[in-house]
Amino acid sequence: MSEPTEPGQPQSTVATGSRMQRLFDLRYVIGVLMGVYGVILVIRGALDGPEQLARAAGTEINLWTGIALLVVAAIFLIWARLRPLGIDVTEEE
Protein backbone atom coordinates (compact mmCIF):
# COMPACT_ATOMS: atom_id res chain seq x y z
CA MET A 1 0.00 0.00 0.00
CA SER A 2 1.08 3.59 -0.43
CA GLU A 3 2.25 5.73 2.44
CA PRO A 4 -0.33 7.96 4.13
CA THR A 5 -0.23 11.60 3.07
CA GLU A 6 -1.62 14.80 4.55
CA PRO A 7 -5.20 15.66 3.61
CA GLY A 8 -5.38 17.57 0.34
CA GLN A 9 -1.97 16.34 -0.85
CA PRO A 10 -1.78 14.03 -3.90
CA GLN A 11 -0.82 10.45 -3.26
CA SER A 12 2.29 9.01 -4.82
CA THR A 13 2.35 6.35 -7.51
CA VAL A 14 0.74 3.04 -6.59
CA ALA A 15 3.36 0.36 -5.95
CA THR A 16 4.24 -1.21 -9.28
CA GLY A 17 3.08 -4.81 -9.53
CA SER A 18 0.53 -4.62 -6.74
CA ARG A 19 -2.13 -7.29 -6.60
CA MET A 20 -5.00 -5.00 -7.65
CA GLN A 21 -3.10 -3.82 -10.71
CA ARG A 22 -2.42 -7.38 -11.80
CA LEU A 23 -6.09 -8.28 -11.35
CA PHE A 24 -7.21 -5.62 -13.81
CA ASP A 25 -4.37 -5.89 -16.31
CA LEU A 26 -5.97 -7.21 -19.50
CA ARG A 27 -2.67 -8.65 -20.71
CA TYR A 28 -2.91 -11.35 -18.05
CA VAL A 29 -6.52 -12.15 -18.94
CA ILE A 30 -5.79 -12.32 -22.67
CA GLY A 31 -2.63 -14.38 -22.10
CA VAL A 32 -4.37 -16.92 -19.90
CA LEU A 33 -7.37 -17.29 -22.22
CA MET A 34 -5.17 -17.74 -25.29
CA GLY A 35 -3.08 -20.23 -23.36
CA VAL A 36 -6.12 -22.30 -22.37
CA TYR A 37 -7.45 -22.30 -25.94
CA GLY A 38 -3.97 -23.12 -27.23
CA VAL A 39 -3.64 -26.15 -24.95
CA ILE A 40 -7.09 -27.38 -26.00
CA LEU A 41 -6.21 -27.05 -29.69
CA VAL A 42 -2.81 -28.73 -29.29
CA ILE A 43 -4.47 -31.70 -27.58
CA ARG A 44 -7.19 -31.78 -30.22
CA GLY A 45 -4.58 -31.55 -32.98
CA ALA A 46 -2.56 -34.39 -31.50
CA LEU A 47 -5.68 -36.59 -31.41
CA ASP A 48 -6.90 -35.80 -34.95
CA GLY A 49 -7.30 -38.86 -37.11
CA PRO A 50 -6.84 -39.32 -40.84
CA GLU A 51 -10.43 -38.21 -41.56
CA GLN A 52 -9.86 -34.80 -40.00
CA LEU A 53 -6.52 -34.46 -41.80
CA ALA A 54 -8.17 -35.24 -45.12
CA ARG A 55 -10.81 -32.57 -44.44
CA ALA A 56 -8.05 -30.02 -43.78
CA ALA A 57 -6.12 -30.89 -46.96
CA GLY A 58 -3.45 -32.76 -45.00
CA THR A 59 -2.60 -29.82 -42.74
CA GLU A 60 -2.71 -30.28 -38.98
CA ILE A 61 -4.56 -26.99 -38.58
CA ASN A 62 -5.61 -27.54 -34.94
CA LEU A 63 -2.06 -28.35 -33.89
CA TRP A 64 -0.48 -25.38 -35.66
CA THR A 65 -3.16 -22.96 -34.48
CA GLY A 66 -2.75 -24.23 -30.91
CA ILE A 67 1.01 -23.74 -31.05
CA ALA A 68 0.55 -20.22 -32.41
CA LEU A 69 -1.91 -19.40 -29.61
CA LEU A 70 0.55 -20.68 -27.00
CA VAL A 71 3.30 -18.49 -28.45
CA VAL A 72 1.05 -15.41 -28.42
CA ALA A 73 -0.08 -16.22 -24.87
CA ALA A 74 3.54 -16.47 -23.75
CA ILE A 75 4.30 -13.10 -25.37
CA PHE A 76 1.37 -11.45 -23.55
CA LEU A 77 2.33 -12.94 -20.19
CA ILE A 78 6.01 -12.04 -20.57
CA TRP A 79 5.05 -8.51 -21.64
CA ALA A 80 2.81 -8.07 -18.61
CA ARG A 81 5.52 -9.42 -16.31
CA LEU A 82 8.36 -7.28 -17.72
CA ARG A 83 6.36 -4.04 -18.10
CA PRO A 84 3.90 -3.84 -15.18
CA LEU A 85 1.37 -1.03 -15.01
CA GLY A 86 2.32 2.14 -13.18
CA ILE A 87 -0.79 4.09 -12.29
CA ASP A 88 -0.67 7.59 -10.78
CA VAL A 89 -3.35 8.08 -8.16
CA THR A 90 -4.34 11.56 -6.96
CA GLU A 91 -7.02 12.65 -4.54
CA GLU A 92 -9.68 14.95 -5.96
CA GLU A 93 -11.11 17.59 -3.60
N, C-alpha and C positions, 0 to 999 in steps of 0.2 A: 504494500500500500504506500501511498505517497505521504510525505511528512505533513503534519498539520501546519496551516498558515494562519496569519491573522485575518480576521473578518475583512472582506473587501479587497483582499490581495489575491491575485491570480495564483492558481495552483501550478506546480511545475509539471513537467511531462510525466505521464503515467509510465511506470516501470516497463521497459521493453520486455516483451515475452510473458507478460502476466497471463494468468489463466483466463480472465475474461476476454482479453484480446484474442487469444487463440480460439476461444469458443466461437467468436463471430468473424473469424478470418475465413473468407470463402475459399481461399486456396486449399485449406485443409479439407473442407467439405467436398470440393471438386476432386481433389486428389484421392480421397478415400472412395468416393463413388466410382470414379474411373478404375481404381484398383480392384474393387469388388467385381465390376462388370468385366474387367480384363481377366480376372481369375476364372470367372464363369465361362467366358468364351474360350480360354485356353483349355480348360477341362473338356468343354464341348468339342473343341477342335481335335483334341487328342482321341476322343471317342467316336468321331465320325467314321462311318463305314464307307464302302465303295459306292453305295447308292448316292450318298450326300456329295461325295467327290465328283461323281459323274454329273450331278445337277449343277455343280459349281465349275464345270469345265476343267476338272482336274486340279483346281487350286484349293488349298486348305484355307479358305477365307476366314473361318471362325478362329483358327489358330493364329493367323497373321494379324487379324484385327485385335485379338486378345493381347498379343505381344505388344502391338502398337499402343493399346490403351494402358498397359502396364508401364511402358516407357513414359508416356505422357503423365501418368499418375506420379511416377517417381520424380519427374521434373517439377510438378506442382508442389509436392511435399518437400523437396530439397529447396526450392525457391522460398517457400514459406518459412522453412527452418533457418536459412541463411539470411533472409531479409525480413525480420519480424516487423510488425506494424509499430510505429511510434506515433501516438496520438497525443496532441496537446489539449489539455483540459483547462478551461478557465471558468471562473464563477461569474455568472451574470447577475448584476444587481437589479 
